Amino acid sequence: MVDDPNPEQRSGGRNGAAPGGAAPGHTAPGRAAWPDAAALDRLFAGASAEDLIAYAVRDLAPGRAAVVSSFGADSAVLLHLVSRVAPDTPVVFIDTAKHFAETLAYRDTLAEQLGLVDIRSATPQPGRLAALDPDGDLHGRAADLCCRIRKQEPLDAALAGFDVWINGRRRDQTAYREAMPVVERDGDRLKINPLAGWAASEIAAYRTIYALPRHPLAGKGYPSIGCAPCTSPVADDEDARAGRWRGRDKTECGIHIARNGETGRVLRPVRGRGQDGDGVPGHKS
């Protein structure tokens, strides 16, 4: 067992100052004046993903909304929608130093093709790696702790300057995500899930219509793509996330296991569900 001795105090990180398409002179309401997450969820239940993104970055939190993307198998759709609304919206990528080379190349390809001008890499603290994973093999000994220091903590710091974050998860991906709202509370932030109601077929159709490039590994048996040591190919009769942490009782990295501020039980994905979503933000497991 690997213990986490005296975690370092995580500081504020970057302050997202991208205008997010806000009109000149527009001031976002203070958090105390925001509608609650449940009210916003009801209001936008039938809205388009693009309308919800536009509201989040232009009206709800101009300059203080960010997108979190894994640049995985389905990431192009959310990022294309963001590029249509406000291509200068900050996009946070958690660079764990364990990604496939293909993922890093795909990140650069999408950023250039979509005109995304503010890609921010959230990286692990060197001190944490030196103390807890000096040989780079923590993923094989304590996967949850590895995810914490390489994903959760860096994302916490990267989102410190933001009030709203947007991700690409969908309800059809796992049993746990079936009840996911389109707007929810995540600590003192709001979490926006504009693709929550999309099906895998709609993601594929959108990607085809707009000629969006595929992740290089998506056609090689990787419908869900995470860090290289913990991601394996998936057979045709397996669930899309069967290749994530294969053989372990683990289905999530820890950044998406809360709903409206409450940590939930993570269930194994339902066989035959859709492909993997994105993003990732700062709720600790």
N, C-alpha and C positions, 0 to 999 in steps of 0.2 A: 504494500500500500504506500502511496506517495502522499505525504502531507503538504499542506500549503502554509509554510511558516510566515506569520506576520505579513500579510499582503501589503504591498506598497500603497500609499494613499494615491488614488487616481485623481489626477488634476483635470482642470477644465478642458484642455485640448484646444482645438481650433475654434474660431468663431466664424460661422458661415455668414459671409457678407454678400453673397450673390443676390442680386435683386429679385431673381425669381419671377420676372415679368411684372413686378408691381408698378402701378401707375405713379408718376412723379408726385411727391407730396402725400402719398397714401401711407397711413400709419396703421399697423395691425393693432387690433384690440388687445388689451392685456389679458393674460390667461384667466383672470377672475371674471372677465366679461364674455368669455367664450361660451357657446352652447355646450352642454355636456356631450360626452361621446355617444351616448345612447340616442340623444336627440339628433345629432348629426347623422348617425347611422340610419335612423328612420328617414330623414330628409333625403339622403342620397341613395336609398335602397334601390331605386329604379333608374338612377342617373348613369350616364355613360362614364367609362373609366377616364376618358379625356376631360370631361367636365369636372369630375372629382379632383383630378390632379390640378387642373387650372384653379379651382377654388382654393386648394391647399396652398399653392405656391404664390398666388396673386392676391388673394383676399384674406385668408385665415392667418397666414404667417409669412408675409413677404420678407425675404432675406433670412428667414429662420426656419425654412423647410429644406430637408435633404432627402435624397433617394439613397437607399442602400441596395446594392446589387452585388451578386456573386459572380456575375458574368458567366452564368452557367447555361444549361441547355435551352432554357426558355427566356433568358434575360433580354433578348433583343426586342421583344414586344413592349414591355414596360418602358424600356429606354427610348424606343421610337416614339411612344406616346409622349414622354417627357420632352423629347426634342421638338415635337410639334407645338408644345405649349410654351416652354421656356428652356432652351438648350443651355443656358448658363446656370441652371439649377445644380447645386453641388451633388455629386454622385460619390458616395462613400463605398470603397472597395476594401474589404478586409484582406490584406496581404499577409497570410499566415506564414509565409516562407516555405509552405508545403504544397503549393498549388502545382498542377500540371503546367508544363511549359505552354501547352496549347491554350490553357485558360488565360495566361498572361498575354499571349499573342492575340487572342480573341478580344480581350479588353481593349487593346490598342486599336484593333480593326474597327470595332463598333464605335469607339470614341471618335475616330476620324470620319467614318462614314456618316454618322449621325450628327456630327458637329457639336458634340458634347465637350465643353471647354473647361469644365471644372471637375476633373476626376481626382479624388483624394484617396490616398492609400492609408489605411489604418494598420499600423504594424505593432507587433508585440514589443514590450519593453525589454531591452537587452538584459537588464538586471534580473528580470523575472525568468528569462530563458536560461541565463547562466546559473541561477539558483535551483531551478526546477527541471530544466531539460538540457543539461550541458552537452549531452551526447545526441540530442535530437531524436530520441526513441521513446519519449513520454507517451506518444499515442498508443504504443503497444503495451504499456504498463498501467496507465491511468488515463483513459481516453477523455473522461469528463474534465479532468484537470487540464489536460492538453487543450481542449476546446476553450476552457476558461481563460488561459493565459494567452492563447493565440487568436481567439475570436472575441469573446465576450468583453474582456478588459479593453482591448484596443478600440472596440466599437463604442464602449461607454465613453471613452475619452474623445473620440471623433465626433460624437453626437452632443457633446457638452454645450455647444453653442447654438443648438437647435431646439425648437419647440415641437416640431412635427417631423416625422419621418415616414417615408413612403416605401413600400416593398411590393414584391410581385407574387406573394403566395396565393394559392387557390384552394377552394374547399374540396375539390375533387382529388387532391393529392394524397391525403391520409385521413384515417378515421378521426384523428384528433382535430383536424382542420375543418371538418364538415360544418361546424357551427360558427365558423369565423365570421365576424361582422365586417362591414366595409370600413367602419371607423370604430376604433377602440382606444381605451386609455392604456398607456404603458408607463407606469410610474407617473412622473409629472409631465410627460409628453403625450401627444396624440399620435396614434399609429394608423396610417391610412393603407388599406388593402384594396386598391382599385380594381384588381383582377380577381377578386374573391369568387365571383360568380361565373367566371369563364371556364369552359370545358377545354380539355386538351385539343379537341378538334378545332375549336375556335382559335386557339393559339397557333396551331399549324396553318389554318386558313389565313390568318392575319399575316403571318410570316411570309406566306406565299404571295399574297396580294401586293405586299410592299417590298418583295424581293430582298428580305432581310437575310444576312448571312447566318449560317448555322455554326454552332460550336463545332470545331474539328472532331471532337470525340462523340458527338451526338449520333453520328451514323456508324459508330463502331461499338455499339452496345452499351453506351453510357447515357441513359435518359436522365440521370440525376448525378451531378458532378460536384464533388467537394474537394477536399485535400487528397493528393495522390495516394498517400499511404493507407487511407481509410475509404477509398472508393474502388470498386471492382466492376467489371462488366456484368450486365444483367441478361439472363436468358429470356426468350420470347414469352415464356409462361410465368415469369416472375413479376412481382410488383416493381414499379419503376424505381423505388427507393431500396430495393433488396440489396443493392450493391454498396449501400452506405453502412459503414461499420458492420460489415458482414460477420455473422456468427456471434454478435454481441447483443445484449439487451439494451440497445441504444438506437434511437431513431432521429434524434434532434441534437444539434450542437449546443443548445441551451439558450439561444437568443430568441426563440419563438415558442417558449413553453408557458407563457402567461397569457391570460385573456382578461382584459379590463383590470389589469393590476394583480390578478390572482393566479398563482402558479397552479397549473393543471396537471393531470396525469397524462403522460405521453403513451399513446397506444401504437402498436405495430401498424404499418400501413395496410389498407385493405387491398387485397390482390386485384390487379387489373386497373388500378386507379391511374390518374394522369401523371405527367412528368413533374419534375421538381420546380419549386419556386425560388425566390430570391430573398436576399437581404437579410438581412440579418440585423436587430438593435439591442439595446443594452439592458435587457432584463436578465438577471443572473438566475441560474438554476439552483 
